[in-house]
């Protein structure tokens, strides 16, 4: 399939791939790693097919093979996350040296391959020991996270300069498997956690600035337009309400120093003097994850008064049912540019499917290639219009553990045969490699 135009992208545009610790590492009980909240969710049988992250892609043992795949692909950067319970099994206190050593080996392997490490401190795998102390409901979490950030900065900051504090705080805050259980079932619990995560972001930014000379720091936000499922006023109001929490609750206060107006009365009980200044610390870039619009309907008895609604007839969908709308991606890039005036790096974008090898053992995924072509083309168009977008990272390098869906959905440009752990590049892998080669020759 033809390649999209990249003519409007910067000469120093960064092409990369992304993963996260719990989704690929496995080795959940090895070398002193403590349990995370996702280990517990899996143990409780909450995941489709009762899947677990115990082995996942076995990246903990196969990272060299995965870095070689990236080198073959031609990416300039790799965004990954640290498993907090691997380096601090209790979330605080004694350091687990074997866990830290793994990330040191990974970073060294990346640098030797000419690939820049982009390190995300938190991609949803909170140590269970901290969850037992209240997790993000507890204001002490701000200190726990700052201390964790200081440890990573001290041990890896001589080789890593690109840091993200959080991946998709709105998603793990809105849809956490902890929220809605026991004393965490109220809207007030949502506001409390929102504020503490924002405070933790600001604290980590300060730590990284202090301990890593030349650090380039940002946060990764999942921005998805929230659209009503019908023309009813109730659905329109529900969509506007979800948009507030999904798309504004974190970047507004982190980048502008203020919560959205409609949220302020509910946040007020959790504010202490100086908090907004502690949150709004200078960052170097805006990390954007984007997949599709979200269709919403009113649900008066649900928390926040919304539920996910049906997609209108005729909306094109991915194989797993997500709307395909590259125009919405372009609109989101323009919105971020206009709202926050920061350089933008697209750190997740991709398509979920149910890929299987064909009779020849190859994985041909034209739907994914078509999706990437259209979305990258839309990104190029926004750059031509003046949007400051500086990088694009495919989700994901590997098929992996897709949270509540377990291993039933595949987002990778590399197929993983979980039984043998064999990696097989898909046709999208070769397409993306060709795109990167062509774009970098300009």
C-alpha positions as CSV (number, residue, x, y, z in Angstrom):
1,X,0.0,0.0,0.0
2,X,1.2,3.5,-0.8
3,X,3.0,5.5,2.0
4,X,1.4,8.6,3.3
5,X,3.1,12.0,2.7
6,X,5.5,13.1,5.5
7,X,6.6,16.2,3.6
8,X,5.3,18.6,6.2
9,X,7.0,16.9,9.2
10,X,10.1,18.3,10.7
11,X,13.5,17.1,9.5
12,X,14.2,15.9,13.1
13,X,10.8,14.2,13.5
14,X,11.1,11.2,15.8
15,X,9.7,7.8,14.7
16,X,9.2,5.2,17.5
17,X,7.2,2.4,19.1
18,X,5.7,2.1,22.5
19,X,5.1,-0.7,25.1
20,X,4.4,-0.9,28.8
21,X,5.9,-2.9,31.6
22,X,2.9,-5.0,32.8
23,X,1.8,-5.7,29.3
24,X,5.0,-7.3,28.0
25,X,7.5,-8.1,30.8
26,X,6.2,-11.2,32.5
27,X,8.5,-12.5,35.3
28,X,6.0,-11.2,37.8
29,X,7.4,-13.3,40.6
30,X,11.1,-13.3,39.7
31,X,14.1,-11.5,41.2
32,X,12.3,-9.8,44.0
33,X,9.5,-8.1,42.2
34,X,6.5,-7.3,44.3
35,X,2.8,-7.7,43.3
36,X,1.0,-4.9,41.5
37,X,-2.7,-4.1,41.5
38,X,-2.9,-5.8,38.0
39,X,-1.4,-9.0,39.4
40,X,-4.2,-9.0,41.9
41,X,-6.9,-8.2,39.3
42,X,-5.6,-11.2,37.3
43,X,-5.5,-13.5,40.3
44,X,-9.1,-12.6,41.1
45,X,-10.2,-13.8,37.6
46,X,-11.3,-10.4,36.4
47,X,-9.6,-10.6,33.0
48,X,-11.1,-12.1,29.9
49,X,-10.3,-15.8,29.6
50,X,-8.8,-15.5,33.1
51,X,-5.5,-14.3,31.5
52,X,-2.7,-13.1,33.6
53,X,0.5,-11.1,33.1
54,X,2.7,-13.8,34.6
55,X,4.5,-14.4,31.3
56,X,3.1,-11.9,28.9
57,X,5.7,-11.5,26.1
58,X,8.5,-12.6,28.4
59,X,10.3,-9.4,27.6
60,X,12.1,-9.6,30.9
61,X,14.2,-12.4,29.5
62,X,13.9,-11.6,25.8
63,X,14.6,-7.8,25.8
64,X,17.7,-8.2,23.6
65,X,15.6,-9.9,20.9
66,X,13.0,-7.1,21.1
67,X,15.6,-4.4,20.9
68,X,17.0,-6.1,17.8
69,X,13.5,-6.0,16.3
70,X,13.4,-2.2,16.9
71,X,16.8,-1.8,15.3
72,X,15.6,-3.8,12.3
73,X,12.5,-1.6,12.1
74,X,14.6,1.5,12.1
75,X,12.9,3.4,14.9
76,X,14.8,6.3,16.6
77,X,13.1,5.9,20.0
78,X,11.4,3.4,22.2
79,X,8.9,4.4,24.9
80,X,8.6,1.9,27.7
81,X,7.6,2.0,31.4
82,X,9.2,1.0,34.6
83,X,7.3,-1.5,36.8
84,X,7.3,0.3,40.1
85,X,6.9,-2.9,42.1
86,X,9.9,-4.4,40.3
87,X,12.2,-1.7,41.7
88,X,10.4,-1.1,45.0
89,X,8.5,-4.2,45.9
90,X,6.6,-2.4,48.7
91,X,6.3,0.8,46.7
92,X,8.6,2.5,49.1
93,X,11.5,1.5,51.4
94,X,14.0,-1.1,50.4
95,X,15.2,-1.0,46.8
96,X,15.2,-4.2,44.7
97,X,18.6,-4.1,43.0
98,X,17.9,-7.0,40.5
99,X,14.9,-5.1,39.3
100,X,16.8,-1.9,38.8
101,X,19.6,-3.9,37.1
102,X,17.1,-5.1,34.5
103,X,16.2,-1.6,33.4
104,X,19.9,-0.7,33.3
105,X,20.6,-3.6,30.9
106,X,17.6,-2.6,28.8
107,X,18.7,1.1,28.5
108,X,22.3,0.0,27.7
109,X,21.0,-2.3,24.9
110,X,18.9,0.4,23.4
111,X,21.7,2.9,23.4
112,X,24.1,0.4,21.8
113,X,21.5,-0.1,19.1
114,X,21.2,3.7,18.5
115,X,17.7,3.9,19.9
116,X,16.8,6.7,22.4
117,X,15.0,5.4,25.6
118,X,11.8,7.3,26.5
119,X,11.0,6.3,30.0
120,X,7.5,6.5,31.5
121,X,7.4,6.3,35.3
122,X,3.9,5.0,35.7
123,X,1.8,2.9,33.3
124,X,-0.9,1.7,35.7
125,X,0.9,-1.0,37.7
126,X,0.7,0.5,41.2
127,X,2.4,-1.6,43.9
128,X,-0.3,-3.5,45.7
129,X,1.3,-2.6,49.0
130,X,0.5,1.1,48.3
131,X,-3.0,0.2,47.1
132,X,-3.5,-1.4,50.5
133,X,-2.6,2.0,52.1
134,X,-5.2,3.8,50.0
135,X,-3.4,4.2,46.7
136,X,-4.0,7.4,44.9
137,X,-6.8,8.2,47.5
138,X,-4.0,8.9,50.0
139,X,-2.2,12.2,49.7
140,X,0.9,10.4,50.9
141,X,1.0,9.0,47.4
142,X,2.6,12.2,46.2
143,X,5.6,11.6,48.4
144,X,5.7,7.9,47.4
145,X,5.8,8.8,43.8
146,X,8.4,11.6,44.2
147,X,10.7,9.2,46.0
148,X,10.2,6.6,43.3
149,X,11.0,9.2,40.6
150,X,14.1,10.2,42.5
151,X,15.3,6.6,42.6
152,X,14.9,6.1,38.9
153,X,16.5,9.5,38.1
154,X,19.5,8.7,40.3
155,X,20.0,5.2,38.7
156,X,19.1,5.9,35.1
157,X,19.4,9.6,34.6
158,X,23.0,9.4,33.4
159,X,21.7,7.6,30.3
160,X,18.0,8.5,30.0
161,X,17.0,12.1,29.3
162,X,13.4,11.7,28.1
163,X,10.9,11.1,30.9
164,X,7.1,10.9,31.2
165,X,5.6,11.1,34.6
166,X,2.3,9.3,33.8
167,X,0.6,7.5,31.0
168,X,-3.1,8.3,30.6
169,X,-3.9,9.6,34.1
170,X,-7.5,10.2,33.1
171,X,-8.0,6.6,32.0
172,X,-6.6,4.9,35.1
173,X,-8.4,7.4,37.3
174,X,-11.8,7.1,35.6
175,X,-11.7,3.4,35.0
176,X,-9.5,2.0,37.7
177,X,-10.6,-1.4,39.0
178,X,-10.2,0.0,42.5
179,X,-12.5,2.9,42.0
180,X,-16.1,1.9,42.7
181,X,-15.2,-0.6,45.4
182,X,-16.1,0.0,49.0
183,X,-15.3,3.5,50.2
184,X,-13.9,4.4,46.8
185,X,-17.3,4.3,45.1
186,X,-18.1,8.0,45.4
187,X,-17.5,11.0,43.1
188,X,-15.5,12.5,45.9
189,X,-13.0,9.6,45.7
190,X,-12.6,10.4,42.0
191,X,-11.8,14.0,42.7
192,X,-9.4,13.1,45.5
193,X,-7.5,10.7,43.3
194,X,-7.4,13.2,40.4
195,X,-5.9,15.8,42.6
196,X,-3.3,13.5,44.2
197,X,-2.2,12.2,40.8
198,X,-1.8,15.8,39.5
199,X,0.2,16.7,42.6
200,X,2.4,13.6,42.1
201,X,3.1,14.7,38.5
202,X,4.3,18.1,39.7
203,X,6.5,16.6,42.4
204,X,8.1,14.2,39.9
205,X,8.7,17.0,37.4
206,X,10.7,18.9,40.1
207,X,12.6,15.8,41.1
208,X,13.6,15.0,37.5
209,X,14.7,18.6,36.9
210,X,16.8,18.5,40.0
211,X,18.5,15.1,39.5
212,X,18.8,14.8,35.7
213,X,20.8,17.5,33.9
214,X,19.2,18.1,30.5
215,X,16.0,16.2,31.3
216,X,13.2,16.5,28.8
217,X,10.0,16.0,30.7
218,X,6.3,15.6,29.8
219,X,3.1,13.7,30.7
220,X,1.2,11.4,28.3
221,X,-2.6,12.1,28.0
222,X,-5.2,10.1,26.2
223,X,-7.4,12.6,24.4
224,X,-10.5,11.2,22.7
225,X,-13.3,13.5,21.5
226,X,-16.5,12.6,23.5
227,X,-19.5,12.7,21.2
228,X,-23.2,12.0,22.0
229,X,-24.7,8.8,20.7
230,X,-27.9,10.6,19.8
231,X,-29.3,14.1,19.2
232,X,-30.9,14.2,22.7
233,X,-30.0,17.0,25.1
234,X,-29.3,14.4,27.8
235,X,-26.8,12.6,25.7
236,X,-25.1,15.9,24.7
237,X,-24.8,16.8,28.4
238,X,-23.4,13.4,29.2
239,X,-20.8,13.7,26.5
240,X,-19.8,17.2,27.7
241,X,-19.4,15.9,31.2
242,X,-17.3,12.9,30.2
243,X,-15.1,15.2,28.0
244,X,-14.4,17.3,31.1
245,X,-13.0,14.4,33.1
246,X,-11.5,12.4,30.2
247,X,-9.8,15.3,28.3
248,X,-9.4,18.2,30.6
249,X,-9.0,17.2,34.3
250,X,-5.2,16.6,34.0
251,X,-3.7,18.7,31.2
252,X,-5.5,21.8,32.1
253,X,-4.2,22.0,35.6
254,X,-0.7,20.6,34.7
255,X,-0.2,23.1,31.8
256,X,-2.3,26.1,32.8
257,X,-2.5,25.9,36.6
258,X,-6.2,25.6,36.9
259,X,-8.9,23.0,36.9
260,X,-11.8,23.2,34.5
261,X,-14.3,25.6,35.9
262,X,-17.1,23.0,36.3
263,X,-14.8,20.8,38.4
264,X,-13.5,23.4,40.8
265,X,-16.2,23.2,43.5
266,X,-15.7,19.4,43.8
267,X,-11.9,19.7,43.8
268,X,-11.9,22.5,46.4
269,X,-12.2,20.3,49.5
270,X,-8.9,18.6,48.5
271,X,-6.9,21.7,47.7
272,X,-4.3,23.0,50.1
273,X,-2.5,26.4,49.8
274,X,0.1,26.3,47.0
275,X,-1.2,23.1,45.4
276,X,-1.9,24.5,42.0
277,X,1.6,25.9,41.8
278,X,3.0,22.5,42.8
279,X,1.1,20.9,40.0
280,X,1.8,23.4,37.2
281,X,5.5,22.9,36.7
282,X,7.2,23.7,33.4
283,X,7.2,20.7,31.0
284,X,8.9,20.4,27.6
285,X,6.3,18.5,25.6
286,X,2.8,17.1,25.5
287,X,2.5,13.4,25.0
288,X,-0.7,12.5,23.1
289,X,-2.3,9.0,22.9
290,X,-5.2,8.9,20.5
291,X,-7.3,6.1,19.0
292,X,-10.9,7.2,18.2
293,X,-13.8,9.3,19.3
294,X,-15.9,8.0,22.2
295,X,-19.7,7.9,21.9
296,X,-21.6,8.6,25.0
297,X,-25.2,8.4,26.4
298,X,-26.8,9.6,29.5
299,X,-27.1,7.2,32.4
300,X,-28.6,9.2,35.3
301,X,-27.8,6.5,38.0
302,X,-24.2,6.0,37.0
303,X,-21.3,7.9,38.6
304,X,-20.9,11.1,36.5
305,X,-24.2,10.4,34.8
306,X,-22.9,8.8,31.6
307,X,-22.3,5.5,29.9
308,X,-20.8,4.4,26.6
309,X,-23.4,4.5,23.9
310,X,-23.9,2.9,20.5
311,X,-21.9,4.2,17.5
312,X,-24.2,5.8,14.9
313,X,-25.0,3.6,11.9
314,X,-22.4,3.8,9.1
315,X,-19.4,4.7,11.3
316,X,-16.4,2.6,10.2
317,X,-15.0,0.5,13.0
318,X,-11.8,-1.4,13.7
319,X,-12.1,-5.2,14.1
320,X,-12.5,-4.7,17.9
321,X,-15.2,-2.1,17.4
322,X,-13.4,1.2,17.8
323,X,-14.5,4.0,15.4
324,X,-12.0,4.9,12.7
325,X,-11.9,8.7,12.2
326,X,-8.5,10.2,11.2
327,X,-10.2,13.6,10.9
328,X,-10.9,13.5,14.7
329,X,-7.2,12.7,15.2
330,X,-6.3,15.8,13.2
331,X,-8.8,17.9,15.2
332,X,-7.4,16.6,18.5
333,X,-3.8,17.6,17.4
334,X,-5.0,21.1,16.5
335,X,-6.9,21.3,19.9
336,X,-3.8,20.3,21.9
337,X,-1.6,22.8,19.9
338,X,-4.1,25.7,20.4
339,X,-4.8,24.9,24.0
340,X,-1.3,24.2,25.5
341,X,1.2,25.5,23.0
342,X,3.7,22.7,23.6
343,X,5.5,20.5,21.2
344,X,3.4,17.3,20.6
345,X,4.6,13.8,20.5
346,X,2.1,11.2,19.5
347,X,3.0,8.3,21.8
348,X,0.3,5.8,21.1
349,X,-1.8,5.2,18.0
350,X,-2.7,1.9,16.4
351,X,-5.3,-0.7,15.6
352,X,-6.5,-3.7,17.5
353,X,-7.3,-6.9,15.6
354,X,-7.5,-10.7,15.9
355,X,-4.5,-11.4,13.7
356,X,-3.6,-15.0,12.9
357,X,-0.9,-16.5,10.7
358,X,-2.0,-17.5,7.2
359,X,-1.2,-20.9,5.7
360,X,2.3,-19.8,4.9
361,X,2.9,-18.7,8.5
362,X,2.9,-15.0,7.6
363,X,0.7,-12.3,9.3
364,X,-0.8,-10.1,6.7
365,X,-2.7,-7.2,8.3
366,X,-4.0,-4.7,5.7
367,X,-6.5,-3.2,8.1
368,X,-3.7,-2.0,10.3
369,X,-1.7,-0.7,7.5
370,X,-4.7,1.2,6.1
371,X,-5.4,2.7,9.6
372,X,-1.8,3.8,10.1
373,X,-1.6,5.3,6.6
374,X,-4.7,7.4,7.1
375,X,-3.8,8.6,10.6
376,X,-0.2,9.4,9.8
377,X,-1.5,11.3,6.7
378,X,-3.9,13.3,8.9
379,X,-0.9,14.1,11.2
380,X,1.1,15.3,8.2
381,X,-1.8,17.6,7.2
382,X,-2.0,19.2,10.6
383,X,1.7,19.8,10.6
384,X,1.3,21.5,7.2
385,X,-1.3,23.8,8.9
386,X,1.2,24.8,11.6
387,X,0.7,22.2,14.4
388,X,3.9,21.6,16.2
389,X,4.0,17.8,16.1
390,X,7.5,16.3,16.5
391,X,7.1,12.5,16.8
392,X,4.9,9.5,16.3
393,X,5.1,6.2,18.1
394,X,3.0,3.1,17.1
395,X,1.2,1.1,19.7
396,X,2.6,-1.3,19.8
397,X,5.9,-3.1,19.0
398,X,4.4,-6.4,20.2
399,X,1.1,-8.1,20.6
400,X,0.7,-8.1,24.4
401,X,-1.6,-8.2,27.5
402,X,-4.4,-5.8,26.6
403,X,-5.7,-5.1,30.1
404,X,-9.2,-6.4,30.6
405,X,-9.2,-8.1,27.2
406,X,-6.2,-10.2,28.1
407,X,-4.5,-11.7,25.0
408,X,-7.7,-11.8,22.9
409,X,-6.9,-8.5,21.1
410,X,-3.7,-7.8,19.2
411,X,-2.3,-4.3,18.7
412,X,1.3,-5.2,17.7
413,X,3.1,-4.8,14.5
414,X,4.9,-7.9,15.6
415,X,2.9,-11.1,16.2
416,X,3.7,-13.0,19.4
417,X,3.0,-16.7,19.5
418,X,2.4,-16.8,23.2
419,X,3.0,-20.6,23.5
420,X,6.5,-20.5,22.0
421,X,7.2,-16.7,22.5
422,X,8.2,-16.6,18.8
423,X,8.1,-13.1,17.4
424,X,6.9,-12.8,13.7
425,X,6.9,-9.3,12.1
426,X,3.5,-8.6,10.4
427,X,3.2,-6.9,7.1
428,X,2.5,-3.7,9.0
429,X,6.0,-4.0,10.5
430,X,7.6,-4.0,7.1
431,X,5.3,-1.1,5.9
432,X,6.3,1.0,8.9
433,X,10.0,0.3,8.4
434,X,9.6,1.4,4.8
435,X,7.8,4.6,5.9
436,X,10.5,5.4,8.4
437,X,13.3,4.8,5.8
438,X,11.5,7.0,3.2
439,X,10.7,9.8,5.7
440,X,14.3,10.0,7.0
441,X,15.7,10.2,3.5
442,X,14.0,13.5,2.9
